[in-house]
Amino acid sequence: ETSVPNPFKTAEERLTLSKQHQKPIWQIVLENERQLRSEEQIRSGIFRIWRVMQESVERGLSLEGELPGGLKVQRRAAALYRDLLAAEAQILDDPTLVMEWVGVYALAVNEENAAGSRIVTAPTNGSAGVIPAVLHYAQKFLPSFSDDALIIFFLTASAMALLYKEGASLSAAEMGCQGEIGVSSSMAAAGLAAILGGTTEQIENAAEIAMEHHLGLTCDPVAGLVQIPCIERNIMGAMKAITAARLALRGNGEHCVSLDAVIRAMRETGENMMSIYKETSEGGLALQVSVAVPAC
């Protein structure tokens, strides 16, 4: 096991490191990553991940038709994308269009995932649309977005993923969907808060808010496919991430519930959740939607 200069397994430990060394979260993580690879390799690896995310969005926005699997779910991202381009061309003064852009980015990625195309697990396939959607939002609507911002986003988000992996799990089979969409939303909220200039405390608060409002989320995919409700859940996870980051940045970083506390709550909730609500498709929404069984 490689030793790192800034070891941490909890948010409190990481916060202490940031205070001791007067360094932001992303820099703490970068110094750890340098024990495994050069900074140039780290940056190029992040840019490669970003390219794959961009490609999955681009494909998803261009393809139409029915998704495989028998549920007869139609792709919607391409049509919605055309509608948004038309609205943009008309210079419609509608602030809600911003969130529709977020939605179409997430939709595109998860329709690609449902079709078996190439995506980035972030941190899982079923939650792969949240981080790309928030990053595309940042690229399109934040003037300060840059390559350096991208690095800060990913390093900060990865720190959150580590905390959830150490303190709970990233698996829906163990935690329900709170372990997938909840974690991806928390990662994205932290990354966005970081590139918007948030303090370490505000970034932690953003991550906590995003997870707090995913606690108890079941994983009950219809017919065992990552389509219903998984595709739309990525849209909601991305929107919650942006809201959580913005809300945290309006505060001073002080909050009643710590990130460590919400991770403990997530773990307890997941451990007490019945198995029929954890990826088995034996309960919840999975039993409320009729599925045609093909003849043998």
Stockholm file with secondary structure:
# STOCKHOLM 1.0

chainA/1-296         ETSVPNPFKTAEERLTLSKQHQKPIWQIVLENERQLRSEEQIRSGIFRIWRVMQESVERGLSLEGELPGGLKVQRRAAALYRDLLAAEAQILDDPTLVMEWVGVYALAVNEENAAGSRIVTAPTNGSAGVIPAVLHYAQKFLPSFSDDALIIFFLTASAMALLYKEGASLSAAEMGCQGEIGVSSSMAAAGLAAILGGTTEQIENAAEIAMEHHLGLTCDPVAGLVQIPCIERNIMGAMKAITAARLALRGNGEHCVSLDAVIRAMRETGENMMSIYKETSEGGLALQVSVAVPAC
#=GR chainA/1-296 SS CCCCSSCCSSHHHHHHHHHHHTCCHHHHHHHHHTTTSCHHHHHHHHHHHHHHHHHHHHHHTTCCSBCSSSSCCBCCHHHHHHHHHHHHHTTCCCTHHHHHHHHHHHHHHHHHHHTTCCCCCSSCSTTTTHHHHHHHHHHHHCTTCCHHHHHHHHHHHHHHHHHHHHHSCSCHHHHGGGGTHHHHHHHHHHHHHHHTTCCHHHHHHHHHHHHHTTTTCCBCCGGGCSCTTHHHHHHHHHHHHHHHHHHHHTSCSCCSSCHHHHHHHHHHHHHHSCGGGBTSSSSGGGGTSCCCCCCC
#=GC SS_cons         CCCCSSCCSSHHHHHHHHHHHTCCHHHHHHHHHTTTSCHHHHHHHHHHHHHHHHHHHHHHTTCCSBCSSSSCCBCCHHHHHHHHHHHHHTTCCCTHHHHHHHHHHHHHHHHHHHTTCCCCCSSCSTTTTHHHHHHHHHHHHCTTCCHHHHHHHHHHHHHHHHHHHHHSCSCHHHHGGGGTHHHHHHHHHHHHHHHTTCCHHHHHHHHHHHHHTTTTCCBCCGGGCSCTTHHHHHHHHHHHHHHHHHHHHTSCSCCSSCHHHHHHHHHHHHHHSCGGGBTSSSSGGGGTSCCCCCCC
//
